[in-house]
Amino acid sequence: METSALITMVLVQVAVTAITGYFFYRVLTAPQRPEPDSYTDNDPPEDTTGDHLVDK
């Protein structure tokens, strides 16, 4: 293997490893987002008018 090919291969491997490590670090140190409650997200909107209490 020629010297230029070896240098290119090592530089690319180091660059890919550094970028992967950077984003892995960002994932580990990111603030946690509040997890939505899947049950309340699926509930229909509540009737706040009181129409359901009136006999029709």
N, CA, C and O atoms as CSV, one atom per row, in Angstrom:
chain,resi,resn,atom,element,x,y,z
A,1,MET,N,N,0.853,-1.177,0.000
A,1,MET,CA,C,0.000,0.000,0.000
A,1,MET,C,C,0.897,1.239,0.000
A,1,MET,O,O,1.883,1.315,0.734
A,2,GLU,N,N,0.542,2.171,-0.813
A,2,GLU,CA,C,1.347,3.388,-0.892
A,2,GLU,C,C,1.130,4.259,0.334
A,2,GLU,O,O,0.119,4.134,1.025
A,3,THR,N,N,2.059,5.118,0.592
A,3,THR,CA,C,2.010,5.982,1.774
A,3,THR,C,C,0.818,6.927,1.723
A,3,THR,O,O,0.171,7.152,2.745
A,4,SER,N,N,0.519,7.477,0.568
A,4,SER,CA,C,-0.604,8.418,0.474
A,4,SER,C,C,-1.942,7.710,0.740
A,4,SER,O,O,-2.843,8.290,1.347
A,5,ALA,N,N,-2.065,6.478,0.291
A,5,ALA,CA,C,-3.291,5.726,0.537
A,5,ALA,C,C,-3.440,5.407,2.018
A,5,ALA,O,O,-4.545,5.482,2.555
A,6,LEU,N,N,-2.363,5.058,2.675
A,6,LEU,CA,C,-2.388,4.763,4.099
A,6,LEU,C,C,-2.744,6.013,4.912
A,6,LEU,O,O,-3.530,5.943,5.856
A,7,ILE,N,N,-2.171,7.129,4.545
A,7,ILE,CA,C,-2.471,8.395,5.242
A,7,ILE,C,C,-3.934,8.772,5.046
A,7,ILE,O,O,-4.599,9.184,5.996
A,8,THR,N,N,-4.437,8.635,3.831
A,8,THR,CA,C,-5.839,8.948,3.554
A,8,THR,C,C,-6.764,8.032,4.354
A,8,THR,O,O,-7.743,8.500,4.936
A,9,MET,N,N,-6.466,6.742,4.388
A,9,MET,CA,C,-7.291,5.798,5.115
A,9,MET,C,C,-7.310,6.127,6.605
A,9,MET,O,O,-8.378,6.116,7.217
A,10,VAL,N,N,-6.184,6.412,7.189
A,10,VAL,CA,C,-6.111,6.728,8.622
A,10,VAL,C,C,-6.839,8.035,8.912
A,10,VAL,O,O,-7.549,8.125,9.914
A,11,LEU,N,N,-6.686,9.043,8.070
A,11,LEU,CA,C,-7.366,10.324,8.294
A,11,LEU,C,C,-8.883,10.174,8.208
A,11,LEU,O,O,-9.608,10.764,9.009
A,12,VAL,N,N,-9.363,9.399,7.256
A,12,VAL,CA,C,-10.803,9.191,7.120
A,12,VAL,C,C,-11.341,8.425,8.324
A,12,VAL,O,O,-12.403,8.767,8.845
A,13,GLN,N,N,-10.634,7.406,8.768
A,13,GLN,CA,C,-11.075,6.642,9.935
A,13,GLN,C,C,-11.108,7.506,11.187
A,13,GLN,O,O,-12.036,7.399,11.989
A,14,VAL,N,N,-10.115,8.353,11.363
A,14,VAL,CA,C,-10.076,9.248,12.523
A,14,VAL,C,C,-11.212,10.271,12.435
A,14,VAL,O,O,-11.856,10.570,13.441
A,15,ALA,N,N,-11.458,10.801,11.252
A,15,ALA,CA,C,-12.523,11.791,11.087
A,15,ALA,C,C,-13.891,11.170,11.364
A,15,ALA,O,O,-14.703,11.771,12.067
A,16,VAL,N,N,-14.159,9.995,10.833
A,16,VAL,CA,C,-15.447,9.334,11.046
A,16,VAL,C,C,-15.622,8.984,12.520
A,16,VAL,O,O,-16.711,9.155,13.069
A,17,THR,N,N,-14.571,8.499,13.161
A,17,THR,CA,C,-14.642,8.166,14.585
A,17,THR,C,C,-14.883,9.420,15.425
A,17,THR,O,O,-15.659,9.379,16.379
A,18,ALA,N,N,-14.236,10.522,15.089
A,18,ALA,CA,C,-14.413,11.771,15.836
A,18,ALA,C,C,-15.832,12.311,15.674
A,18,ALA,O,O,-16.443,12.739,16.653
A,19,ILE,N,N,-16.356,12.298,14.466
A,19,ILE,CA,C,-17.719,12.794,14.235
A,19,ILE,C,C,-18.734,11.910,14.956
A,19,ILE,O,O,-19.677,12.417,15.564
A,20,THR,N,N,-18.546,10.588,14.890
A,20,THR,CA,C,-19.441,9.669,15.582
A,20,THR,C,C,-19.378,9.893,17.090
A,20,THR,O,O,-20.415,9.908,17.754
A,21,GLY,N,N,-18.203,10.063,17.625
A,21,GLY,CA,C,-18.042,10.320,19.056
A,21,GLY,C,C,-18.680,11.633,19.475
A,21,GLY,O,O,-19.280,11.712,20.547
A,22,TYR,N,N,-18.561,12.661,18.650
A,22,TYR,CA,C,-19.159,13.962,18.957
A,22,TYR,C,C,-20.678,13.852,19.062
A,22,TYR,O,O,-21.272,14.350,20.019
A,23,PHE,N,N,-21.300,13.211,18.093
A,23,PHE,CA,C,-22.761,13.102,18.127
A,23,PHE,C,C,-23.233,12.142,19.221
A,23,PHE,O,O,-24.308,12.343,19.787
A,24,PHE,N,N,-22.462,11.118,19.523
A,24,PHE,CA,C,-22.793,10.234,20.633
A,24,PHE,C,C,-22.742,11.001,21.947
A,24,PHE,O,O,-23.601,10.812,22.808
A,25,TYR,N,N,-21.747,11.861,22.108
A,25,TYR,CA,C,-21.644,12.706,23.296
A,25,TYR,C,C,-22.837,13.659,23.389
A,25,TYR,O,O,-23.383,13.868,24.472
A,26,ARG,N,N,-23.238,14.229,22.263
A,26,ARG,CA,C,-24.393,15.139,22.263
A,26,ARG,C,C,-25.672,14.417,22.653
A,26,ARG,O,O,-26.515,14.988,23.345
A,27,VAL,N,N,-25.831,13.176,22.223
A,27,VAL,CA,C,-27.014,12.402,22.590
A,27,VAL,C,C,-27.008,12.120,24.090
A,27,VAL,O,O,-28.046,12.217,24.745
A,28,LEU,N,N,-25.858,11.777,24.628
A,28,LEU,CA,C,-25.787,11.443,26.052
A,28,LEU,C,C,-25.976,12.657,26.955
A,28,LEU,O,O,-26.459,12.515,28.078
A,29,THR,N,N,-25.608,13.842,26.489
A,29,THR,CA,C,-25.681,15.030,27.340
A,29,THR,C,C,-26.885,15.914,27.024
A,29,THR,O,O,-27.024,16.985,27.616
A,30,ALA,N,N,-27.746,15.499,26.120
A,30,ALA,CA,C,-28.926,16.293,25.766
A,30,ALA,C,C,-29.913,16.275,26.932
A,30,ALA,O,O,-30.077,15.243,27.582
A,31,PRO,N,N,-30.572,17.405,27.206
A,31,PRO,CA,C,-31.570,17.410,28.272
A,31,PRO,C,C,-32.764,16.540,27.882
A,31,PRO,O,O,-33.161,16.489,26.718
A,32,GLN,N,N,-33.320,15.863,28.872
A,32,GLN,CA,C,-34.439,14.978,28.586
A,32,GLN,C,C,-35.689,15.791,28.319
A,32,GLN,O,O,-35.954,16.792,28.983
A,33,ARG,N,N,-36.444,15.347,27.342
A,33,ARG,CA,C,-37.717,15.981,27.014
A,33,ARG,C,C,-38.808,15.278,27.807
A,33,ARG,O,O,-38.712,14.078,28.060
A,34,PRO,N,N,-39.839,16.007,28.199
A,34,PRO,CA,C,-40.930,15.336,28.905
A,34,PRO,C,C,-41.641,14.364,27.970
A,34,PRO,O,O,-41.977,14.702,26.836
A,35,GLU,N,N,-41.859,13.164,28.465
A,35,GLU,CA,C,-42.504,12.149,27.642
A,35,GLU,C,C,-44.007,12.353,27.688
A,35,GLU,O,O,-44.590,12.398,28.772
A,36,PRO,N,N,-44.643,12.477,26.535
A,36,PRO,CA,C,-46.093,12.696,26.552
A,36,PRO,C,C,-46.821,11.447,27.037
A,36,PRO,O,O,-46.368,10.325,26.813
A,37,ASP,N,N,-47.935,11.653,27.690
A,37,ASP,CA,C,-48.766,10.552,28.143
A,37,ASP,C,C,-49.605,10.079,26.966
A,37,ASP,O,O,-50.487,10.796,26.495
A,38,SER,N,N,-49.328,8.883,26.500
A,38,SER,CA,C,-49.989,8.410,25.287
A,38,SER,C,C,-51.486,8.221,25.492
A,38,SER,O,O,-52.253,8.282,24.531
A,39,TYR,N,N,-51.913,7.990,26.738
A,39,TYR,CA,C,-53.335,7.798,26.967
A,39,TYR,C,C,-54.089,9.123,26.850
A,39,TYR,O,O,-55.163,9.168,26.250
A,40,THR,N,N,-53.546,10.189,27.410
A,40,THR,CA,C,-54.250,11.476,27.323
A,40,THR,C,C,-54.188,12.044,25.915
A,40,THR,O,O,-55.068,12.806,25.516
A,41,ASP,N,N,-53.162,11.683,25.160
A,41,ASP,CA,C,-53.093,12.142,23.775
A,41,ASP,C,C,-54.177,11.502,22.923
A,41,ASP,O,O,-54.606,12.085,21.927
A,42,ASN,N,N,-54.628,10.306,23.300
A,42,ASN,CA,C,-55.632,9.596,22.515
A,42,ASN,C,C,-57.058,9.881,22.993
A,42,ASN,O,O,-58.017,9.485,22.331
A,43,ASP,N,N,-57.209,10.561,24.133
A,43,ASP,CA,C,-58.545,10.864,24.642
A,43,ASP,C,C,-59.220,11.917,23.780
A,43,ASP,O,O,-58.557,12.827,23.283
A,44,PRO,N,N,-60.542,11.804,23.594
A,44,PRO,CA,C,-61.251,12.869,22.871
A,44,PRO,C,C,-61.282,14.123,23.729
A,44,PRO,O,O,-61.171,14.030,24.951
A,45,PRO,N,N,-61.428,15.291,23.121
A,45,PRO,CA,C,-61.479,16.530,23.910
A,45,PRO,C,C,-62.679,16.503,24.853
A,45,PRO,O,O,-63.755,16.015,24.504
A,46,GLU,N,N,-62.469,17.038,26.051
A,46,GLU,CA,C,-63.543,17.037,27.044
A,46,GLU,C,C,-64.609,18.059,26.692
A,46,GLU,O,O,-64.316,19.115,26.132
A,47,ASP,N,N,-65.855,17.731,27.030
A,47,ASP,CA,C,-66.980,18.631,26.798
A,47,ASP,C,C,-67.110,19.534,28.017
A,47,ASP,O,O,-67.553,19.091,29.076
A,48,THR,N,N,-66.728,20.785,27.871
A,48,THR,CA,C,-66.767,21.713,29.006
A,48,THR,C,C,-67.996,22.615,28.964
A,48,THR,O,O,-68.132,23.513,29.795
A,49,THR,N,N,-68.888,22.388,28.009
A,49,THR,CA,C,-70.063,23.258,27.897
A,49,THR,C,C,-71.185,22.828,28.831
A,49,THR,O,O,-72.074,23.628,29.123
A,50,GLY,N,N,-71.167,21.588,29.307
A,50,GLY,CA,C,-72.223,21.088,30.163
A,50,GLY,C,C,-73.418,20.565,29.390
A,50,GLY,O,O,-74.437,20.231,29.994
A,51,ASP,N,N,-73.319,20.482,28.051
A,51,ASP,CA,C,-74.420,20.004,27.235
A,51,ASP,C,C,-74.766,18.546,27.533
A,51,ASP,O,O,-75.903,18.122,27.325
A,52,HIS,N,N,-73.817,17.804,28.005
A,52,HIS,CA,C,-74.078,16.381,28.259
A,52,HIS,C,C,-74.943,16.190,29.512
A,52,HIS,O,O,-75.438,15.088,29.747
A,53,LEU,N,N,-75.135,17.239,30.318
A,53,LEU,CA,C,-75.936,17.137,31.547
A,53,LEU,C,C,-77.396,17.494,31.315
A,53,LEU,O,O,-78.229,17.235,32.183
A,54,VAL,N,N,-77.725,18.069,30.190
A,54,VAL,CA,C,-79.073,18.551,29.907
A,54,VAL,C,C,-79.846,17.462,29.172
A,54,VAL,O,O,-79.344,16.869,28.217
A,55,ASP,N,N,-81.096,17.201,29.635
A,55,ASP,CA,C,-81.942,16.241,28.925
A,55,ASP,C,C,-82.443,16.868,27.636
A,55,ASP,O,O,-82.863,18.025,27.622
A,56,LYS,N,N,-82.399,16.130,26.593
A,56,LYS,CA,C,-82.819,16.655,25.281
A,56,LYS,C,C,-84.090,16.001,24.840
A,56,LYS,O,O,-84.601,16.310,23.763
